[in-house]
Amino acid sequence: MFELIVNHFLGNVPTWIFPFMAGAGFAVYIISGIAQHIEPIRIYGLVARPISIVVMVVGVFLYGGAGVIAVQQQALLEAQHKVELAEQASADAAKQLADNLANQEHLVKGRNYGVGQIIAKDKSKIDRDCARLNDDAWEDYNRAVANLGSKILGPKK
Amino acid sequence: MKYSILLATLMLTACANSTAPVLPAWPTAPADLQQPPADLTPLRPEQRNLSDLIQNSNNNYTQYYILKERYEGWQNWYKTQQKIWQGLQ
């Protein structure tokens, strides 16, 4: 909670205020030191001195905090920029891969079509020596296709 | 005076330990890679010729080559995304 309040405070107050506070506190500290030696205003010096120390410490603390916040904000912006570049590179790589994959699948299907045409052309020659597949050959082939092992495929045709 | 400076310095050290989390979106794989694999096609009961078997084998081999492309695509996608992710570390 304290950190949240400090960060909110640091993010909404002009940064020049903090060195000004520290400088003013230091100036009042010196002046109050001198004032303690001047009898008519000695009491003011005694009162102002501890207050000036507190103001100076708070000013230094908040000035340092503002510097850290600025560094963190810069680091955050750099990290966000890096992530945006990485996301873009990722999307570009995925797009390139999708295009390459579509192209390769198109080629594979094209070759399948080419081989299919050759088989269709040679159909009569192929079937001349083997007019009808043996039932067991048909069943064993389908068993292999379905990866069924030794399970029963169904009634033989 | 010395103590106040020391106190201020000590208080500042707490600020330097927090880091802002920045995470990239989960990368999306190409739609083709996410399609379910097609089954191999068996011979239909009326397909009893050797040419039917060869034609069927041709189609099933095509399924294999398509899945091979997709499998290699997944490997390629993973390696690329891993490289990009490691670049963020």
gemmi code that builds the backbone of each chain (N, CA, C; Angstrom):
import gemmi

chains = {
    "A": [
        ("MET", (0.832, -1.198, 0.000), (0.000, 0.000, 0.000), (0.874, 1.257, 0.000)),
        ("PHE", (1.902, 1.219, 0.889), (2.810, 2.369, 0.971), (3.503, 2.603, -0.372)),
        ("GLU", (3.939, 1.481, -0.976), (4.631, 1.579, -2.270), (3.683, 2.138, -3.331)),
        ("LEU", (2.402, 1.687, -3.277), (1.402, 2.155, -4.242), (1.186, 3.662, -4.105)),
        ("ILE", (1.062, 4.111, -2.861), (0.846, 5.546, -2.617), (2.049, 6.348, -3.111)),
        ("VAL", (3.256, 5.862, -2.769), (4.475, 6.573, -3.183), (4.568, 6.616, -4.704)),
        ("ASN", (4.291, 5.465, -5.360), (4.377, 5.423, -6.822), (3.343, 6.335, -7.476)),
        ("HIS", (2.121, 6.332, -6.900), (1.078, 7.210, -7.438), (1.479, 8.670, -7.254)),
        ("PHE", (2.010, 8.984, -6.071), (2.436, 10.341, -5.764), (3.559, 10.765, -6.718)),
        ("LEU", (4.526, 9.855, -6.897), (5.673, 10.172, -7.764), (5.260, 10.329, -9.223)),
        ("GLY", (4.231, 9.584, -9.596), (3.811, 9.636, -10.996), (2.939, 10.832, -11.326)),
        ("ASN", (2.448, 11.536, -10.312), (1.505, 12.633, -10.564), (1.985, 14.004, -10.106)),
        ("VAL", (3.204, 14.063, -9.592), (3.735, 15.349, -9.124), (4.936, 15.713, -9.991)),
        ("PRO", (5.073, 16.988, -10.414), (6.238, 17.362, -11.231), (7.542, 17.027, -10.508)),
        ("THR", (8.493, 16.473, -11.233), (9.706, 15.959, -10.593), (10.613, 17.067, -10.035)),
        ("TRP", (10.457, 18.293, -10.540), (11.328, 19.370, -10.044), (11.044, 19.710, -8.579)),
        ("ILE", (9.840, 19.317, -8.093), (9.458, 19.648, -6.712), (10.392, 18.971, -5.694)),
        ("PHE", (10.829, 17.727, -6.029), (11.608, 16.961, -5.037), (13.012, 17.544, -4.814)),
        ("PRO", (13.791, 17.849, -5.879), (15.072, 18.497, -5.606), (14.879, 19.876, -4.976)),
        ("PHE", (13.769, 20.533, -5.320), (13.480, 21.833, -4.716), (13.262, 21.670, -3.214)),
        ("MET", (12.497, 20.613, -2.840), (12.265, 20.338, -1.413), (13.570, 20.063, -0.685)),
        ("ALA", (14.413, 19.226, -1.331), (15.690, 18.874, -0.694), (16.572, 20.108, -0.555)),
        ("GLY", (16.613, 20.918, -1.621), (17.435, 22.132, -1.595), (16.911, 23.128, -0.586)),
        ("ALA", (15.590, 23.307, -0.550), (14.981, 24.245, 0.395), (15.226, 23.782, 1.831)),
        ("GLY", (15.072, 22.458, 2.053), (15.318, 21.901, 3.382), (16.747, 22.153, 3.827)),
        ("PHE", (17.684, 21.956, 2.869), (19.096, 22.175, 3.201), (19.355, 23.658, 3.510)),
        ("ALA", (18.736, 24.533, 2.690), (18.916, 25.977, 2.895), (18.364, 26.401, 4.256)),
        ("VAL", (17.177, 25.885, 4.579), (16.556, 26.228, 5.873), (17.409, 25.666, 7.013)),
        ("TYR", (17.979, 24.495, 6.781), (18.856, 23.887, 7.802), (20.046, 24.809, 8.101)),
        ("ILE", (20.669, 25.351, 7.050), (21.820, 26.253, 7.228), (21.366, 27.549, 7.902)),
        ("ILE", (20.267, 28.091, 7.377), (19.785, 29.376, 7.917), (19.370, 29.225, 9.377)),
        ("SER", (18.703, 28.100, 9.685), (18.273, 27.903, 11.080), (19.481, 27.731, 12.002)),
        ("GLY", (20.566, 27.141, 11.446), (21.799, 27.015, 12.225), (22.366, 28.375, 12.572)),
        ("ILE", (22.327, 29.289, 11.592), (22.803, 30.657, 11.834), (21.852, 31.367, 12.805)),
        ("ALA", (20.536, 31.125, 12.585), (19.527, 31.819, 13.401), (19.638, 31.457, 14.881)),
        ("GLN", (20.136, 30.269, 15.156), (20.274, 29.855, 16.551), (21.277, 30.710, 17.325)),
        ("HIS", (22.173, 31.385, 16.559), (23.183, 32.242, 17.212), (22.712, 33.698, 17.314)),
        ("ILE", (21.550, 33.992, 16.761), (21.011, 35.356, 16.837), (19.844, 35.319, 17.830)),
        ("GLU", (20.035, 35.974, 18.946), (19.118, 35.824, 20.073), (17.638, 36.109, 19.749)),
        ("PRO", (17.293, 37.189, 19.039), (15.859, 37.470, 18.837), (15.136, 36.382, 18.033)),
        ("ILE", (15.871, 35.703, 17.144), (15.186, 34.689, 16.301), (15.678, 33.268, 16.613)),
        ("ARG", (16.299, 33.113, 17.763), (16.856, 31.810, 18.134), (15.773, 30.724, 18.193)),
        ("ILE", (14.624, 31.079, 18.749), (13.537, 30.107, 18.901), (13.041, 29.575, 17.546)),
        ("TYR", (13.025, 30.490, 16.548), (12.597, 30.076, 15.194), (13.620, 29.093, 14.594)),
        ("GLY", (14.866, 29.384, 14.852), (15.926, 28.494, 14.367), (15.808, 27.110, 14.963)),
        ("LEU", (15.520, 27.053, 16.275), (15.393, 25.756, 16.961), (14.206, 24.944, 16.417)),
        ("VAL", (13.115, 25.644, 16.121), (11.927, 24.962, 15.598), (12.140, 24.539, 14.139)),
        ("ALA", (12.752, 25.434, 13.357), (12.892, 25.185, 11.909), (13.903, 24.077, 11.594)),
        ("ARG", (14.924, 23.949, 12.469), (16.012, 22.996, 12.157), (15.524, 21.541, 11.979)),
        ("PRO", (14.783, 20.955, 12.952), (14.312, 19.562, 12.729), (13.339, 19.453, 11.550)),
        ("ILE", (12.505, 20.509, 11.368), (11.561, 20.478, 10.235), (12.339, 20.465, 8.916)),
        ("SER", (13.408, 21.276, 8.853), (14.202, 21.352, 7.613), (14.855, 20.011, 7.302)),
        ("ILE", (15.273, 19.313, 8.377), (15.900, 17.988, 8.168), (14.874, 17.006, 7.581)),
        ("VAL", (13.660, 17.032, 8.148), (12.601, 16.135, 7.650), (12.280, 16.463, 6.189)),
        ("VAL", (12.120, 17.760, 5.886), (11.792, 18.171, 4.506), (12.911, 17.745, 3.552)),
        ("MET", (14.149, 17.924, 3.972), (15.285, 17.566, 3.119), (15.328, 16.044, 2.880)),
        ("VAL", (15.121, 15.273, 3.940), (15.161, 13.805, 3.811), (14.030, 13.320, 2.898)),
        ("VAL", (12.823, 13.866, 3.137), (11.681, 13.469, 2.299), (11.935, 13.876, 0.840)),
        ("GLY", (12.486, 15.068, 0.646), (12.796, 15.534, -0.721), (13.793, 14.624, -1.413)),
        ("VAL", (14.858, 14.250, -0.683), (15.877, 13.347, -1.258), (15.260, 11.985, -1.563)),
        ("PHE", (14.440, 11.509, -0.621), (13.800, 10.196, -0.798), (12.909, 10.183, -2.046)),
        ("LEU", (12.065, 11.218, -2.137), (11.129, 11.236, -3.268), (11.856, 11.519, -4.587)),
        ("TYR", (12.926, 12.311, -4.551), (13.700, 12.582, -5.775), (14.334, 11.286, -6.282)),
        ("GLY", (14.890, 10.522, -5.334), (15.470, 9.217, -5.702), (14.402, 8.275, -6.228)),
        ("GLY", (13.243, 8.278, -5.535), (12.132, 7.424, -5.966), (11.653, 7.787, -7.352)),
        ("ALA", (11.573, 9.102, -7.630), (11.144, 9.554, -8.962), (12.131, 9.087, -10.028)),
        ("GLY", (13.431, 9.101, -9.674), (14.449, 8.613, -10.615), (14.273, 7.137, -10.904)),
        ("VAL", (13.990, 6.376, -9.838), (13.782, 4.930, -10.008), (12.533, 4.674, -10.855)),
        ("ILE", (11.472, 5.427, -10.570), (10.223, 5.287, -11.349), (10.495, 5.579, -12.826)),
        ("ALA", (11.264, 6.644, -13.089), (11.572, 7.008, -14.481), (12.355, 5.887, -15.170)),
        ("VAL", (13.324, 5.326, -14.435), (14.118, 4.219, -14.997), (13.225, 3.015, -15.271)),
        ("GLN", (12.312, 2.736, -14.318), (11.410, 1.598, -14.495), (10.453, 1.822, -15.657)),
        ("GLN", (9.962, 3.049, -15.798), (9.051, 3.341, -16.900), (9.766, 3.179, -18.240)),
        ("GLN", (11.034, 3.617, -18.280), (11.827, 3.461, -19.507), (12.041, 1.975, -19.806)),
        ("ALA", (12.363, 1.218, -18.753), (12.580, -0.228, -18.928), (11.293, -0.912, -19.387)),
        ("LEU", (10.163, -0.437, -18.837), (8.859, -0.996, -19.215), (8.565, -0.724, -20.686)),
        ("LEU", (8.826, 0.505, -21.114), (8.594, 0.852, -22.520), (9.477, 0.014, -23.445)),
        ("GLU", (10.747, -0.152, -23.041), (11.668, -0.962, -23.850), (11.198, -2.413, -23.912)),
        ("ALA", (10.738, -2.929, -22.755), (10.258, -4.319, -22.717), (9.015, -4.477, -23.586)),
        ("GLN", (8.110, -3.490, -23.515), (6.890, -3.554, -24.344), (7.240, -3.512, -25.825)),
        ("HIS", (8.218, -2.672, -26.164), (8.647, -2.577, -27.565), (9.248, -3.914, -28.031)),
        ("LYS", (10.049, -4.497, -27.151), (10.677, -5.787, -27.465), (9.619, -6.870, -27.664)),
        ("VAL", (8.594, -6.859, -26.798), (7.514, -7.840, -26.896), (6.724, -7.637, -28.183)),
        ("GLU", (6.466, -6.375, -28.531), (5.739, -6.093, -29.781), (6.521, -6.627, -30.983)),
        ("LEU", (7.837, -6.414, -30.975), (8.679, -6.918, -32.072), (8.645, -8.443, -32.122)),
        ("ALA", (8.700, -9.060, -30.930), (8.678, -10.533, -30.865), (7.337, -11.071, -31.363)),
        ("GLU", (6.241, -10.409, -30.975), (4.917, -10.857, -31.424), (4.785, -10.712, -32.936)),
        ("GLN", (5.348, -9.636, -33.468), (5.301, -9.432, -34.915), (6.138, -10.497, -35.625)),
        ("ALA", (7.332, -10.776, -35.073), (8.203, -11.809, -35.658), (7.518, -13.167, -35.607)),
        ("SER", (6.815, -13.432, -34.493), (6.097, -14.694, -34.330), (4.984, -14.818, -35.372)),
        ("ALA", (4.218, -13.726, -35.535), (3.112, -13.747, -36.512), (3.661, -13.896, -37.935)),
        ("ASP", (4.775, -13.201, -38.234), (5.373, -13.307, -39.571), (5.854, -14.731, -39.848)),
        ("ALA", (6.504, -15.326, -38.824), (7.006, -16.705, -38.986), (5.850, -17.677, -39.202)),
        ("ALA", (4.753, -17.474, -38.443), (3.585, -18.359, -38.586), (2.964, -18.204, -39.975)),
        ("LYS", (2.925, -16.961, -40.472), (2.355, -16.703, -41.802), (3.218, -17.385, -42.880)),
        ("GLN", (4.533, -17.239, -42.739), (5.455, -17.844, -43.707), (5.317, -19.370, -43.680)),
        ("LEU", (5.195, -19.915, -42.480), (5.042, -21.367, -42.332), (3.725, -21.830, -42.957)),
        ("ALA", (2.645, -21.066, -42.710), (1.334, -21.433, -43.270), (1.385, -21.421, -44.797)),
        ("ASP", (2.045, -20.405, -45.360), (2.166, -20.325, -46.828), (2.969, -21.507, -47.362)),
        ("ASN", (4.075, -21.795, -46.697), (4.946, -22.899, -47.115), (4.211, -24.238, -47.025)),
        ("LEU", (3.441, -24.395, -45.941), (2.692, -25.629, -45.734), (1.616, -25.804, -46.810)),
        ("ALA", (0.897, -24.719, -47.088), (-0.156, -24.780, -48.122), (0.469, -25.141, -49.474)),
        ("ASN", (1.629, -24.569, -49.743), (2.334, -24.850, -51.000), (2.758, -26.314, -51.079)),
        ("GLN", (3.316, -26.822, -49.981), (3.777, -28.214, -49.948), (2.599, -29.184, -50.100)),
        ("GLU", (1.483, -28.862, -49.396), (0.308, -29.745, -49.490), (-0.259, -29.733, -50.909)),
        ("HIS", (-0.202, -28.562, -51.532), (-0.663, -28.455, -52.912), (0.204, -29.339, -53.829)),
        ("LEU", (1.521, -29.301, -53.593), (2.442, -30.127, -54.386), (2.180, -31.612, -54.175)),
        ("VAL", (1.973, -31.999, -52.899), (1.710, -33.410, -52.582), (0.447, -33.887, -53.292)),
        ("LYS", (-0.614, -33.043, -53.240), (-1.876, -33.425, -53.889), (-1.717, -33.467, -55.411)),
        ("GLY", (-0.880, -32.570, -55.903), (-0.619, -32.572, -57.344), (0.086, -33.843, -57.793)),
        ("ARG", (1.056, -34.272, -56.995), (1.773, -35.519, -57.328), (0.826, -36.717, -57.218)),
        ("ASN", (-0.047, -36.668, -56.197), (-1.045, -37.734, -56.043), (-1.918, -37.812, -57.291)),
        ("TYR", (-2.315, -36.658, -57.783), (-3.149, -36.625, -58.993), (-2.381, -37.212, -60.173)),
        ("GLY", (-1.094, -36.843, -60.293), (-0.258, -37.334, -61.388), (-0.128, -38.854, -61.356)),
        ("VAL", (0.161, -39.379, -60.169), (0.289, -40.836, -60.022), (-1.053, -41.506, -60.312)),
        ("GLY", (-2.155, -40.881, -59.837), (-3.499, -41.407, -60.096), (-3.771, -41.506, -61.583)),
        ("GLN", (-3.325, -40.507, -62.323), (-3.505, -40.517, -63.776), (-2.727, -41.664, -64.414)),
        ("ILE", (-1.509, -41.871, -63.927), (-0.681, -42.967, -64.471), (-1.337, -44.317, -64.178)),
        ("ILE", (-1.843, -44.475, -62.939), (-2.503, -45.736, -62.563), (-3.746, -45.957, -63.435)),
        ("ALA", (-4.518, -44.882, -63.649), (-5.720, -45.003, -64.489), (-5.347, -45.395, -65.911)),
        ("LYS", (-4.229, -44.829, -66.393), (-3.782, -45.137, -67.759), (-3.349, -46.611, -67.858)),
        ("ASP", (-2.702, -47.099, -66.780), (-2.188, -48.474, -66.792), (-3.195, -49.490, -66.246)),
        ("LYS", (-4.406, -49.045, -65.953), (-5.404, -49.902, -65.283), (-5.604, -51.254, -65.981)),
        ("SER", (-5.784, -51.204, -67.300), (-6.055, -52.457, -68.016), (-4.843, -53.384, -67.955)),
        ("LYS", (-3.659, -52.821, -68.048), (-2.446, -53.654, -67.984), (-2.286, -54.254, -66.587)),
        ("ILE", (-2.547, -53.429, -65.557), (-2.395, -53.902, -64.171), (-3.399, -55.027, -63.881)),
        ("ASP", (-4.660, -54.807, -64.297), (-5.716, -55.769, -63.957), (-5.690, -57.018, -64.844)),
        ("ARG", (-4.891, -56.957, -65.928), (-4.843, -58.100, -66.841), (-4.332, -59.340, -66.096)),
        ("ASP", (-3.300, -59.138, -65.275), (-2.690, -60.284, -64.586), (-3.382, -60.608, -63.259)),
        ("CYS", (-4.159, -59.672, -62.759), (-4.844, -59.917, -61.481), (-6.244, -59.329, -61.589)),
        ("ALA", (-7.157, -60.150, -62.099), (-8.511, -59.662, -62.384), (-9.262, -59.323, -61.107)),
        ("ARG", (-9.064, -60.129, -60.069), (-9.793, -59.884, -58.835), (-8.887, -60.170, -57.642)),
        ("LEU", (-8.944, -59.239, -56.663), (-8.117, -59.418, -55.472), (-8.637, -60.582, -54.648)),
        ("ASN", (-7.726, -61.358, -54.149), (-8.067, -62.430, -53.229), (-8.757, -61.842, -51.992)),
        ("ASP", (-9.763, -62.520, -51.455), (-10.498, -62.013, -50.284), (-9.572, -61.724, -49.100)),
        ("ASP", (-8.642, -62.639, -48.907), (-7.714, -62.450, -47.789), (-6.820, -61.229, -48.015)),
        ("ALA", (-6.421, -61.055, -49.280), (-5.580, -59.892, -49.604), (-6.354, -58.600, -49.329)),
        ("TRP", (-7.622, -58.595, -49.729), (-8.474, -57.418, -49.508), (-8.611, -57.128, -48.009)),
        ("GLU", (-8.903, -58.194, -47.276), (-9.116, -58.034, -45.835), (-7.819, -57.647, -45.126)),
        ("ASP", (-6.725, -58.276, -45.486), (-5.451, -57.966, -44.835), (-5.022, -56.520, -45.120)),
        ("TYR", (-5.303, -56.110, -46.353), (-4.948, -54.724, -46.706), (-5.750, -53.747, -45.843)),
        ("ASN", (-7.063, -53.988, -45.764), (-7.912, -53.089, -44.963), (-7.570, -53.147, -43.481)),
        ("ARG", (-7.141, -54.307, -43.042), (-6.716, -54.440, -41.640), (-5.480, -53.570, -41.402)),
        ("ALA", (-4.595, -53.583, -42.374), (-3.391, -52.744, -42.258), (-3.755, -51.257, -42.303)),
        ("VAL", (-4.697, -50.914, -43.195), (-5.136, -49.513, -43.307), (-5.737, -49.033, -41.988)),
        ("ALA", (-6.572, -49.891, -41.389), (-7.252, -49.511, -40.155), (-6.390, -49.747, -38.922)),
        ("ASN", (-5.203, -50.295, -39.108), (-4.288, -50.592, -38.001), (-4.988, -51.452, -36.943)),
        ("LEU", (-5.627, -52.518, -37.427), (-6.419, -53.355, -36.530), (-5.650, -54.530, -35.951)),
        ("GLY", (-4.477, -54.816, -36.453), (-3.742, -55.968, -35.947), (-4.450, -57.254, -36.299)),
        ("SER", (-4.647, -58.113, -35.315), (-5.254, -59.418, -35.602), (-6.761, -59.432, -35.348)),
        ("LYS", (-7.359, -58.233, -35.098), (-8.803, -58.198, -34.820), (-9.588, -58.603, -36.064)),
        ("ILE", (-10.796, -59.099, -35.821), (-11.662, -59.496, -36.944), (-12.202, -58.240, -37.621)),
        ("LEU", (-12.045, -58.179, -38.930), (-12.470, -56.981, -39.665), (-13.954, -57.025, -40.012)),
        ("GLY", (-14.465, -58.199, -40.274), (-15.867, -58.322, -40.680), (-16.023, -59.559, -41.546)),
        ("PRO", (-17.255, -59.860, -41.939), (-17.460, -61.055, -42.776), (-16.777, -60.908, -44.123)),
        ("LYS", (-16.207, -61.982, -44.602), (-15.529, -61.952, -45.905), (-16.547, -61.813, -47.021)),
        ("LYS", (-16.195, -61.025, -48.022), (-17.114, -60.819, -49.167), (-16.933, -61.945, -50.176)),
    ],
    "B": [
        ("MET", (22.953, 15.216, 10.262), (23.047, 15.388, 8.814), (23.513, 14.084, 8.140)),
        ("LYS", (24.604, 13.515, 8.709), (25.152, 12.263, 8.152), (24.105, 11.157, 8.219)),
        ("TYR", (23.412, 11.110, 9.379), (22.417, 10.051, 9.574), (21.229, 10.221, 8.626)),
        ("SER", (20.864, 11.477, 8.391), (19.707, 11.708, 7.516), (20.017, 11.262, 6.083)),
        ("ILE", (21.248, 11.517, 5.619), (21.645, 11.089, 4.262), (21.665, 9.556, 4.179)),
        ("LEU", (22.219, 8.962, 5.233), (22.270, 7.495, 5.274), (20.863, 6.905, 5.268)),
        ("LEU", (19.967, 7.521, 6.039), (18.580, 7.056, 6.112), (17.899, 7.168, 4.749)),
        ("ALA", (18.107, 8.284, 4.084), (17.497, 8.495, 2.761), (18.015, 7.471, 1.761)),
        ("THR", (19.306, 7.196, 1.820), (19.907, 6.208, 0.908), (19.333, 4.820, 1.152)),
        ("LEU", (19.210, 4.483, 2.431), (18.657, 3.168, 2.771), (17.212, 3.038, 2.297)),
        ("MET", (16.458, 4.114, 2.434), (15.048, 4.063, 2.018), (14.924, 3.889, 0.509)),
        ("LEU", (15.875, 4.426, -0.246), (15.819, 4.342, -1.700), (16.094, 2.937, -2.219)),
        ("THR", (16.808, 2.136, -1.450), (17.175, 0.802, -1.934), (15.951, -0.061, -2.166)),
        ("ALA", (14.869, 0.190, -1.446), (13.654, -0.613, -1.602), (13.018, -0.410, -2.966)),
        ("CYS", (13.232, 0.760, -3.561), (12.574, 1.078, -4.831), (13.181, 0.312, -6.008)),
        ("ALA", (14.424, -0.101, -5.889), (15.126, -0.673, -7.030), (14.837, -2.148, -7.239)),
        ("ASN", (14.025, -2.759, -6.367), (13.856, -4.213, -6.442), (12.623, -4.671, -7.209)),
        ("SER", (11.720, -3.765, -7.561), (10.501, -4.187, -8.240), (10.666, -4.108, -9.759)),
        ("THR", (10.198, -5.152, -10.459), (10.267, -5.157, -11.924), (8.867, -5.248, -12.489)),
        ("ALA", (8.649, -4.612, -13.634), (7.327, -4.617, -14.253), (7.177, -5.844, -15.135)),
        ("PRO", (6.113, -6.655, -14.929), (5.937, -7.848, -15.762), (5.377, -7.490, -17.141)),
        ("VAL", (6.061, -7.925, -18.193), (5.588, -7.706, -19.561), (5.628, -9.056, -20.260)),
        ("LEU", (4.451, -9.595, -20.609), (4.401, -10.923, -21.221), (3.860, -10.830, -22.646)),
        ("PRO", (4.489, -11.545, -23.570), (3.945, -11.559, -24.935), (2.703, -12.432, -25.014)),
        ("ALA", (1.868, -12.185, -26.012), (0.671, -13.006, -26.212), (1.103, -14.413, -26.638)),
        ("TRP", (0.296, -15.402, -26.270), (0.597, -16.787, -26.652), (0.555, -16.889, -28.176)),
        ("PRO", (1.627, -17.400, -28.805), (1.645, -17.426, -30.277), (0.619, -18.409, -30.851)),
        ("THR", (0.032, -18.035, -31.966), (-0.977, -18.883, -32.611), (-0.341, -19.655, -33.759)),
        ("ALA", (-0.531, -20.963, -33.756), (0.004, -21.811, -34.832), (-0.889, -21.678, -36.070)),
        ("PRO", (-0.330, -21.861, -37.272), (-1.155, -21.788, -38.490), (-2.343, -22.749, -38.429)),
        ("ALA", (-3.461, -22.328, -39.030), (-4.704, -23.115, -38.959), (-4.526, -24.511, -39.543)),
        ("ASP", (-3.722, -24.627, -40.613), (-3.510, -25.945, -41.241), (-2.916, -26.956, -40.262)),
        ("LEU", (-2.052, -26.449, -39.374), (-1.401, -27.347, -38.414), (-2.380, -27.837, -37.351)),
        ("GLN", (-3.483, -27.127, -37.179), (-4.425, -27.473, -36.112), (-5.580, -28.342, -36.601)),
        ("GLN", (-5.556, -28.683, -37.877), (-6.621, -29.547, -38.403), (-6.450, -30.977, -37.878)),
        ("PRO", (-7.552, -31.671, -37.599), (-7.416, -33.066, -37.161), (-6.903, -33.931, -38.319)),
        ("PRO", (-6.096, -34.939, -38.002), (-5.567, -35.776, -39.078), (-6.656, -36.631, -39.735)),
        ("ALA", (-6.575, -36.755, -41.051), (-7.561, -37.582, -41.767), (-7.186, -39.060, -41.608)),
        ("ASP", (-8.222, -39.925, -41.585), (-7.960, -41.373, -41.499), (-7.543, -41.901, -42.867)),
        ("LEU", (-6.826, -43.014, -42.845), (-6.511, -43.677, -44.108), (-7.796, -44.300, -44.661)),
        ("THR", (-7.875, -44.395, -45.966), (-9.104, -44.912, -46.598), (-8.957, -46.397, -46.911)),
        ("PRO", (-9.866, -47.226, -46.394), (-9.796, -48.662, -46.743), (-10.408, -48.908, -48.130)),
        ("LEU", (-10.185, -50.088, -48.640), (-10.829, -50.477, -49.908), (-12.308, -50.709, -49.661)),
        ("ARG", (-13.149, -50.212, -50.549), (-14.590, -50.486, -50.423), (-14.851, -51.925, -50.911)),
        ("PRO", (-15.962, -52.497, -50.486), (-16.235, -53.891, -50.867), (-16.205, -54.132, -52.380)),
        ("GLU", (-16.644, -53.159, -53.161), (-16.669, -53.367, -54.620), (-15.297, -53.144, -55.272)),
        ("GLN", (-14.348, -52.626, -54.517), (-13.006, -52.391, -55.073), (-12.190, -53.668, -54.925)),
        ("ARG", (-12.149, -54.449, -55.997), (-11.514, -55.765, -55.929), (-10.379, -55.922, -56.931)),
        ("ASN", (-10.087, -54.884, -57.666), (-9.010, -54.994, -58.654), (-7.677, -54.544, -58.056)),
        ("LEU", (-6.600, -55.029, -58.663), (-5.267, -54.624, -58.206), (-5.061, -53.119, -58.434)),
        ("SER", (-5.633, -52.646, -59.525), (-5.508, -51.200, -59.806), (-6.228, -50.371, -58.727)),
        ("ASP", (-7.337, -50.925, -58.180), (-8.025, -50.221, -57.080), (-7.114, -50.140, -55.858)),
        ("LEU", (-6.450, -51.243, -55.607), (-5.555, -51.284, -54.447), (-4.399, -50.292, -54.620)),
        ("ILE", (-3.851, -50.248, -55.816), (-2.730, -49.325, -56.049), (-3.206, -47.868, -55.968)),
        ("GLN", (-4.387, -47.636, -56.522), (-4.948, -46.278, -56.458), (-5.215, -45.878, -54.999)),
        ("ASN", (-5.774, -46.815, -54.239), (-6.055, -46.570, -52.822), (-4.753, -46.314, -52.047)),
        ("SER", (-3.732, -47.115, -52.374), (-2.429, -46.917, -51.719), (-1.870, -45.543, -52.044)),
        ("ASN", (-2.031, -45.145, -53.295), (-1.561, -43.816, -53.704), (-2.226, -42.727, -52.853)),
        ("ASN", (-3.552, -42.871, -52.665), (-4.271, -41.868, -51.860), (-3.828, -41.892, -50.393)),
        ("ASN", (-3.620, -43.099, -49.874), (-3.193, -43.198, -48.473), (-1.763, -42.681, -48.283)),
        ("TYR", (-0.910, -42.951, -49.238), (0.451, -42.402, -49.165), (0.402, -40.876, -49.198)),
        ("THR", (-0.545, -40.357, -49.956), (-0.695, -38.899, -50.013), (-1.067, -38.349, -48.642)),
        ("GLN", (-1.961, -39.090, -47.956), (-2.316, -38.675, -46.587), (-1.070, -38.646, -45.704)),
        ("TYR", (-0.240, -39.662, -45.876), (0.994, -39.713, -45.087), (1.863, -38.495, -45.376)),
        ("TYR", (2.045, -38.176, -46.649), (2.929, -37.051, -46.999), (2.364, -35.713, -46.515)),
        ("ILE", (1.029, -35.601, -46.528), (0.423, -34.367, -45.999), (0.676, -34.270, -44.489)),
        ("LEU", (0.478, -35.383, -43.797), (0.716, -35.378, -42.347), (2.198, -35.169, -42.033)),
        ("LYS", (3.069, -35.699, -42.890), (4.512, -35.488, -42.700), (4.838, -33.995, -42.804)),
        ("GLU", (4.240, -33.341, -43.790), (4.456, -31.895, -43.942), (3.977, -31.145, -42.700)),
        ("ARG", (2.809, -31.559, -42.191), (2.259, -30.883, -41.002), (3.115, -31.153, -39.761)),
        ("TYR", (3.592, -32.378, -39.667), (4.443, -32.729, -38.516), (5.734, -31.902, -38.546)),
        ("GLU", (6.331, -31.830, -39.722), (7.547, -31.007, -39.862), (7.226, -29.529, -39.648)),
        ("GLY", (5.992, -29.165, -40.055), (5.547, -27.787, -39.823), (5.477, -27.466, -38.342)),
        ("TRP", (4.932, -28.421, -37.560), (4.883, -28.215, -36.100), (6.282, -28.069, -35.522)),
        ("GLN", (7.208, -28.921, -35.972), (8.585, -28.841, -35.471), (9.206, -27.497, -35.829)),
        ("ASN", (8.978, -27.086, -37.045), (9.504, -25.800, -37.524), (8.915, -24.640, -36.710)),
        ("TRP", (7.582, -24.724, -36.508), (6.884, -23.683, -35.735), (7.450, -23.617, -34.314)),
        ("TYR", (7.615, -24.764, -33.682), (8.114, -24.795, -32.304), (9.515, -24.193, -32.221)),
        ("LYS", (10.392, -24.616, -33.133), (11.773, -24.109, -33.094), (11.811, -22.595, -33.299)),
        ("THR", (10.990, -22.112, -34.231), (10.967, -20.679, -34.500), (10.464, -19.903, -33.284)),
        ("GLN", (9.348, -20.388, -32.705), (8.784, -19.677, -31.553), (9.731, -19.740, -30.349)),
        ("GLN", (10.400, -20.866, -30.206), (11.357, -21.007, -29.094), (12.493, -19.996, -29.249)),
        ("LYS", (12.977, -19.834, -30.485), (14.057, -18.893, -30.764), (13.610, -17.452, -30.446)),
        ("ILE", (12.370, -17.135, -30.854), (11.839, -15.788, -30.599), (11.680, -15.576, -29.097)),
        ("TRP", (11.159, -16.593, -28.410), (10.948, -16.494, -26.960), (12.278, -16.304, -26.225)),
        ("GLN", (13.280, -17.092, -26.652), (14.587, -16.984, -25.994), (15.209, -15.611, -26.230)),
        ("GLY", (14.871, -14.994, -27.355), (15.362, -13.644, -27.631), (14.797, -12.619, -26.679)),
        ("LEU", (13.674, -12.961, -26.032), (13.051, -12.026, -25.071), (13.662, -12.134, -23.683)),
        ("GLN", (14.364, -13.233, -23.422), (14.881, -13.434, -22.057), (16.038, -12.493, -21.765)),
    ],
}
model = gemmi.Model(1)
for chain_id, residues in chains.items():
    chain = gemmi.Chain(chain_id)
    for i, (resn, *xyz) in enumerate(residues, 1):
        res = gemmi.Residue()
        res.name, res.seqid = resn, gemmi.SeqId(i, " ")
        for name, pos in zip(("N", "CA", "C"), xyz):
            atom = gemmi.Atom()
            atom.name, atom.element = name, gemmi.Element(name[0])
            atom.pos, atom.b_iso = gemmi.Position(*pos), 0.0
            res.add_atom(atom)
        chain.add_residue(res)
    model.add_chain(chain)
structure = gemmi.Structure()
structure.add_model(model)
structure.setup_entities()
